[in-house]
Amino acid sequence: MRPRTFLWALAFLTIFVWLTSRANWSVRSLAAPLFRTGLMWTEPNSVHGAGFTMDEQNNIDIYKTARQATVFITSTAVRRDFFFQPVATQSLGSGFLVNDAGFILTNFHVISGSSRLQVTLSDQSQYYATALDTDRSDDLALIRITPKRKLPFLRLGDSDRLEVGQKVLAIGNPFGLEGTLTVGVVSSIGREIDSENQQHLQGMIQTDAAINGGNSGGPLLDSSGSVIGIDTAILGQTNIGIGFALPINRAKVLLSDYQAGRVTERPRVGVSTEYVAGDLADALGLPVRGGLLVQGVVRGSSEDRAGVRGAREVVDIGNVELGVGGDLITAIDGKPVQRQDALVQALSQKHVGDTVMLTIFRNGRSITLPVKLLRPPADIS
């Protein structure tokens, strides 16, 4: 090779190597921050991403506390199969601790027919339970476990102060899924339903917080974490946004009776009523402040014995048929009637043998009628 040719080749190779190294250095220099940080995507600022709204934080705080006091109940019953052989069957439910000594409230239908009750706490410790008292008319049961330590428990609120639209939270074990939280509102109050054990339940809380099989007996909580109801029933076989809870003030009576050593014997409402007030009451010739217009009276009930009168005729008001001509209950024990479940609430605090004073508007004037509360006849039990 000629010297000049060799020099040109060497110069060309030197320039090529220099340009290649500069290009690689530039690419590495630009990519270096990316490789150093490892950021291959974008994400929210970590400070804002970790925050919760006040309502979310409220839900979280209530769950963390109430979850520890909500229990999982397994009820074992022995039944006979087609060949009359004993077969053990299990049903699942919920409950909640009302004190640190192991007393638990649940539904009667959760423990009905049970030969063995097993309670599982949130820490997965298990205990056998004993039934202490029941109130079938309200589908209530009080059971107890014997722990070796003090247990967390829930405060009982005031279900008489509930308002439609307020937030509620349900905790339970639907389909065996322990510690499930659902959130909703009070959809209505004073509902009447038929429970799983074929009892007619009055004055129930309706909620859209999801309730399913296994939720029965669990707590319905308000936004302060206090129990205002006991999840009891749903409409149909699965949740469709219509669930029912027994007002907690009804359970307080059972607890008081047990503590006082009394047998729980509850009176029942022996009349069907419709709440009327305002323009509707005025149009019917009734006081505008309103009250419970008696539609019918159960024969042999306390109200029947006291002389409460039901409707004499039925009229059509819009799309609704309403019985008129009967008594209008304007006050109960001196307290004005302001809601549909007022009579149910009043009787829930009474016992068989007590007397309730009904203020009644009849034939254009008010009278006070004492009603001695008797044992309910079979058709309203």
C-alpha positions as CSV (number, residue, x, y, z in Angstrom):
1,M,0.0,0.0,0.0
2,R,1.2,3.4,-0.9
3,P,2.2,5.7,2.1
4,R,-0.3,8.4,1.0
5,T,-3.1,5.8,0.8
6,F,-2.3,4.4,4.2
7,L,-2.4,7.8,5.8
8,W,-5.8,8.6,4.3
9,A,-7.1,5.3,5.5
10,L,-5.8,5.9,9.0
11,A,-7.3,9.4,9.1
12,F,-10.7,8.1,7.9
13,L,-10.7,5.3,10.6
14,T,-9.7,7.8,13.3
15,I,-12.6,10.2,12.3
16,F,-15.1,7.3,12.2
17,V,-14.1,6.1,15.7
18,W,-14.3,9.6,17.1
19,L,-17.8,10.3,15.6
20,T,-19.1,6.9,16.9
21,S,-17.8,7.5,20.4
22,R,-19.4,11.0,20.5
23,A,-22.8,9.6,19.4
24,N,-22.7,6.8,22.0
25,W,-21.7,9.3,24.7
26,S,-24.6,11.6,23.8
27,V,-27.2,8.8,23.9
28,R,-25.9,7.6,27.3
29,S,-25.8,11.1,28.6
30,L,-29.4,11.8,27.7
31,A,-30.7,8.4,29.0
32,A,-28.6,8.4,32.2
33,P,-31.2,10.2,34.4
34,L,-33.9,7.8,33.3
35,F,-31.8,4.7,34.1
36,R,-30.7,6.1,37.4
37,T,-34.2,6.8,38.6
38,G,-35.9,3.8,37.1
39,L,-39.0,5.9,36.2
40,M,-40.7,4.1,33.3
41,W,-44.2,5.5,33.9
42,T,-45.9,8.5,35.5
43,E,-47.9,8.4,38.8
44,P,-49.7,10.8,41.1
45,N,-47.8,12.8,43.6
46,S,-47.2,10.5,46.6
47,V,-48.5,13.0,49.1
48,H,-51.9,13.5,47.3
49,G,-52.3,9.9,46.4
50,A,-52.2,8.7,50.0
51,G,-54.9,11.0,51.3
52,F,-58.5,10.1,52.1
53,T,-61.6,12.2,52.2
54,M,-63.1,12.9,55.6
55,D,-65.9,10.5,54.9
56,E,-63.5,7.7,53.8
57,Q,-61.4,8.2,56.9
58,N,-64.6,8.0,59.0
59,N,-65.5,4.7,57.4
60,I,-62.0,3.3,57.9
61,D,-61.9,4.4,61.6
62,I,-65.3,2.9,62.3
63,Y,-64.4,-0.4,60.6
64,K,-61.1,-0.8,62.4
65,T,-62.8,-0.4,65.7
66,A,-66.1,-2.3,65.0
67,R,-64.5,-5.2,63.2
68,Q,-62.8,-6.3,66.4
69,A,-66.1,-6.5,68.2
70,T,-68.1,-8.3,65.4
71,V,-68.1,-12.1,65.6
72,F,-68.7,-15.0,63.2
73,I,-71.3,-17.5,64.5
74,T,-71.5,-21.1,63.3
75,S,-74.6,-22.9,64.4
76,T,-74.7,-26.7,64.2
77,A,-78.0,-28.5,64.3
78,V,-78.7,-32.2,64.1
79,R,-81.6,-33.2,61.8
80,R,-82.9,-36.5,60.5
81,D,-82.4,-37.4,56.8
82,F,-84.8,-39.4,54.6
83,F,-83.7,-42.7,56.4
84,F,-84.1,-41.1,59.8
85,Q,-80.4,-41.0,60.3
86,P,-78.9,-38.0,62.3
87,V,-77.2,-35.5,60.0
88,A,-75.3,-32.4,61.3
89,T,-76.1,-29.2,59.4
90,Q,-74.4,-25.8,59.8
91,S,-75.7,-22.3,59.3
92,L,-73.7,-19.1,59.4
93,G,-74.4,-15.8,61.0
94,S,-73.0,-12.8,62.7
95,G,-73.2,-11.1,66.1
96,F,-71.5,-8.4,68.1
97,L,-70.1,-8.0,71.6
98,V,-72.0,-5.7,73.9
99,N,-69.5,-5.8,76.9
100,D,-66.0,-7.0,77.6
101,A,-67.3,-10.2,79.4
102,G,-68.3,-12.0,76.2
103,F,-72.1,-11.1,75.9
104,I,-73.2,-11.2,72.3
105,L,-76.3,-10.0,70.6
106,T,-77.5,-11.8,67.4
107,N,-80.7,-12.9,65.7
108,F,-82.8,-15.7,67.1
109,H,-83.0,-17.4,63.7
110,V,-79.1,-17.6,63.7
111,I,-79.1,-19.9,66.7
112,S,-82.6,-21.5,66.4
113,G,-82.5,-25.3,66.7
114,S,-78.8,-25.3,67.4
115,S,-77.1,-28.1,69.4
116,R,-73.8,-26.3,69.3
117,L,-72.8,-22.7,68.9
118,Q,-69.2,-21.7,67.9
119,V,-68.1,-18.1,67.9
120,T,-65.0,-16.9,66.0
121,L,-63.5,-13.6,66.9
122,S,-61.7,-11.2,64.6
123,D,-58.3,-12.6,65.7
124,Q,-59.6,-16.1,64.7
125,S,-59.8,-17.4,68.3
126,Q,-62.8,-19.6,68.7
127,Y,-65.1,-20.3,71.6
128,Y,-68.2,-22.3,72.3
129,A,-71.2,-20.2,73.2
130,T,-74.3,-20.6,75.5
131,A,-77.7,-19.1,74.8
132,L,-78.8,-16.9,77.7
133,D,-82.1,-15.4,76.6
134,T,-84.2,-15.1,73.5
135,D,-87.1,-12.9,72.2
136,R,-88.7,-14.7,69.3
137,S,-91.2,-12.0,68.7
138,D,-88.3,-9.6,67.7
139,D,-86.0,-12.3,66.4
140,L,-83.4,-11.6,69.1
141,A,-81.0,-13.7,71.0
142,L,-78.4,-13.1,73.7
143,I,-75.5,-15.6,73.9
144,R,-72.3,-15.7,75.8
145,I,-68.7,-16.9,75.4
146,T,-66.2,-17.2,78.3
147,P,-63.0,-15.5,77.2
148,K,-59.8,-15.5,79.2
149,R,-59.4,-11.8,78.6
150,K,-61.4,-8.6,78.3
151,L,-62.8,-8.2,74.8
152,P,-63.5,-5.1,72.7
153,F,-67.2,-4.3,72.4
154,L,-69.6,-1.8,70.7
155,R,-71.6,1.1,72.1
156,L,-75.4,1.0,71.7
157,G,-76.9,4.1,70.1
158,D,-80.4,5.5,70.0
159,S,-82.5,4.1,67.2
160,D,-85.4,6.4,68.1
161,R,-83.5,9.4,66.7
162,L,-82.9,7.9,63.2
163,E,-83.5,10.0,60.2
164,V,-84.0,8.8,56.6
165,G,-80.9,9.7,54.6
166,Q,-78.3,9.4,57.4
167,K,-75.3,7.2,56.7
168,V,-75.1,3.7,58.1
169,L,-72.5,1.0,57.9
170,A,-73.0,-2.8,58.2
171,I,-70.4,-5.3,59.2
172,G,-70.9,-9.0,59.1
173,N,-70.0,-12.3,57.4
174,P,-72.1,-12.6,54.2
175,F,-71.6,-16.0,52.6
176,G,-68.9,-16.7,55.2
177,L,-66.8,-13.8,54.0
178,E,-65.6,-12.6,57.4
179,G,-65.3,-8.9,58.3
180,T,-67.2,-7.5,55.3
181,L,-68.1,-3.8,55.4
182,T,-70.9,-2.2,53.4
183,V,-72.1,1.4,53.5
184,G,-75.4,3.0,52.7
185,V,-78.2,5.1,54.2
186,V,-81.3,4.7,56.2
187,S,-83.9,4.2,53.3
188,S,-87.0,4.2,55.5
189,I,-88.1,3.6,59.1
190,G,-91.1,1.8,60.5
191,R,-91.3,-1.0,58.0
192,E,-93.2,-4.2,58.6
193,I,-91.8,-7.5,57.2
194,D,-91.9,-11.3,57.8
195,S,-88.7,-12.7,59.1
196,E,-86.9,-16.0,58.3
197,N,-88.6,-17.7,61.3
198,Q,-92.0,-16.6,60.1
199,Q,-92.4,-13.8,62.6
200,H,-94.1,-10.6,61.7
201,L,-91.6,-7.9,62.6
202,Q,-92.7,-4.3,63.0
203,G,-90.9,-1.0,63.1
204,M,-87.9,-2.2,61.1
205,I,-85.1,0.0,59.7
206,Q,-84.8,-0.2,55.9
207,T,-81.3,0.3,54.4
208,D,-79.6,0.1,51.1
209,A,-76.3,-1.0,52.7
210,A,-75.8,-4.5,51.2
211,I,-77.0,-7.3,53.5
212,N,-76.8,-10.9,52.5
213,G,-77.0,-14.4,54.0
214,G,-74.5,-14.5,56.9
215,N,-75.0,-10.8,57.7
216,S,-77.9,-11.7,60.1
217,G,-77.2,-10.7,63.6
218,G,-74.4,-8.3,62.7
219,P,-74.4,-4.6,63.7
220,L,-75.8,-1.7,61.7
221,L,-73.7,1.4,62.8
222,D,-74.2,5.1,62.5
223,S,-71.4,7.6,61.5
224,S,-70.1,7.7,65.1
225,G,-69.7,3.9,65.3
226,S,-72.6,3.3,67.6
227,V,-75.0,0.3,67.0
228,I,-78.4,1.6,65.9
229,G,-79.7,-1.7,64.5
230,I,-79.2,-5.5,64.1
231,D,-79.1,-6.7,60.5
232,T,-82.0,-9.1,60.3
233,A,-83.5,-9.7,56.8
234,I,-83.5,-8.9,53.1
235,L,-86.2,-8.7,50.5
236,G,-85.8,-11.9,48.4
237,Q,-82.9,-14.3,48.4
238,T,-80.1,-12.0,47.5
239,N,-79.3,-8.3,48.1
240,I,-81.1,-5.9,45.8
241,G,-80.4,-2.8,47.9
242,I,-83.3,-3.5,50.3
243,G,-82.3,-4.8,53.7
244,F,-83.9,-4.6,57.2
245,A,-82.4,-4.1,60.6
246,L,-84.1,-4.4,64.0
247,P,-83.8,-1.1,65.9
248,I,-81.3,-1.4,68.7
249,N,-83.6,0.1,71.3
250,R,-85.7,-3.1,71.1
251,A,-82.7,-5.1,72.0
252,K,-82.0,-2.9,75.0
253,V,-85.2,-4.2,76.6
254,L,-84.0,-7.8,76.3
255,L,-80.7,-6.8,77.9
256,S,-82.4,-5.0,80.7
257,D,-84.8,-7.9,81.3
258,Y,-81.9,-10.4,81.5
259,Q,-79.9,-8.2,83.9
260,A,-83.0,-7.7,86.1
261,G,-83.7,-11.5,86.1
262,R,-87.1,-11.0,84.4
263,V,-88.6,-13.2,81.7
264,T,-88.8,-11.3,78.5
265,E,-92.5,-11.1,77.7
266,R,-93.3,-8.5,75.1
267,P,-96.6,-6.9,74.1
268,R,-97.5,-6.6,70.5
269,V,-99.3,-3.9,68.5
270,G,-102.8,-5.1,67.9
271,V,-103.9,-2.4,65.4
272,S,-103.0,-1.5,61.8
273,T,-102.5,2.2,61.3
274,E,-101.6,4.8,58.7
275,Y,-99.9,8.0,59.5
276,V,-101.8,11.1,58.3
277,A,-101.0,14.8,58.9
278,G,-101.3,18.2,57.2
279,D,-103.6,18.7,54.2
280,L,-104.6,15.0,54.2
281,A,-105.7,15.1,57.8
282,D,-107.5,18.4,57.3
283,A,-109.4,17.0,54.3
284,L,-110.5,14.1,56.4
285,G,-111.8,16.4,59.2
286,L,-108.9,15.5,61.5
287,P,-106.4,17.7,63.4
288,V,-103.7,18.9,61.0
289,R,-101.0,18.0,63.5
290,G,-101.9,14.4,62.5
291,G,-101.4,11.0,64.1
292,L,-102.0,7.3,63.5
293,L,-105.4,6.7,61.8
294,V,-106.5,3.2,62.9
295,Q,-107.4,1.0,60.0
296,G,-108.2,-2.3,61.8
297,V,-108.1,-3.8,65.3
298,V,-107.1,-7.4,66.0
299,R,-109.8,-9.2,67.9
300,G,-108.7,-10.1,71.4
301,S,-105.7,-7.7,71.4
302,S,-105.0,-5.2,74.1
303,E,-106.3,-2.3,71.9
304,D,-109.5,-4.3,71.2
305,R,-110.1,-4.9,74.9
306,A,-109.5,-1.2,75.6
307,G,-112.1,-0.1,73.0
308,V,-110.0,1.3,70.2
309,R,-112.1,1.6,67.1
310,G,-111.1,0.8,63.5
311,A,-112.2,2.2,60.1
312,R,-115.8,2.1,59.2
313,E,-115.4,2.6,55.4
314,V,-112.7,2.8,52.8
315,V,-112.1,5.8,50.5
316,D,-109.8,6.2,47.5
317,I,-107.2,9.0,47.9
318,G,-105.2,9.2,44.7
319,N,-103.9,5.7,44.1
320,V,-104.3,4.7,47.7
321,E,-107.2,3.1,49.6
322,L,-107.5,4.5,53.1
323,G,-109.8,3.4,55.9
324,V,-111.7,6.3,57.5
325,G,-114.0,6.7,60.5
326,G,-111.8,5.1,63.0
327,D,-109.8,6.5,65.9
328,L,-106.8,8.8,65.3
329,I,-104.1,8.3,67.9
330,T,-102.5,11.7,68.4
331,A,-100.3,11.0,71.4
332,I,-98.9,8.0,73.3
333,D,-98.1,8.4,77.0
334,G,-98.4,12.2,76.4
335,K,-95.9,12.2,73.6
336,P,-97.2,13.5,70.3
337,V,-97.2,11.0,67.4
338,Q,-94.9,12.2,64.6
339,R,-94.0,9.0,62.7
340,Q,-95.5,5.8,61.5
341,D,-93.7,3.5,64.0
342,A,-94.6,5.6,67.0
343,L,-96.8,2.9,68.6
344,V,-94.2,0.2,67.9
345,Q,-91.5,2.3,69.5
346,A,-93.7,2.9,72.6
347,L,-94.6,-0.7,73.1
348,S,-91.0,-1.9,72.6
349,Q,-90.2,-0.2,76.0
350,K,-93.1,-1.9,77.7
351,H,-93.9,-5.3,79.3
352,V,-97.0,-7.5,79.4
353,G,-99.0,-6.1,82.3
354,D,-98.0,-2.4,81.8
355,T,-100.5,0.3,80.8
356,V,-100.0,2.7,77.9
357,M,-102.1,5.9,77.7
358,L,-103.4,6.6,74.2
359,T,-104.7,10.1,73.4
360,I,-107.4,9.6,70.7
361,F,-109.3,12.0,68.5
362,R,-112.8,10.6,68.1
363,N,-116.1,12.2,67.0
364,G,-114.5,15.7,67.0
365,R,-113.0,15.6,70.5
366,S,-109.9,14.1,72.2
367,I,-110.1,11.5,74.9
368,T,-107.5,9.5,76.8
369,L,-107.8,5.8,76.7
370,P,-105.8,3.5,79.1
371,V,-104.7,0.3,77.4
372,K,-103.6,-2.5,79.6
373,L,-101.0,-4.6,77.7
374,L,-102.0,-8.2,77.5
375,R,-100.3,-11.3,76.2
376,P,-100.7,-11.2,72.4
377,P,-103.2,-13.5,70.8
378,A,-101.7,-16.1,68.5
379,D,-102.6,-14.3,65.3
380,I,-100.4,-11.3,66.1
381,S,-97.5,-13.1,67.8
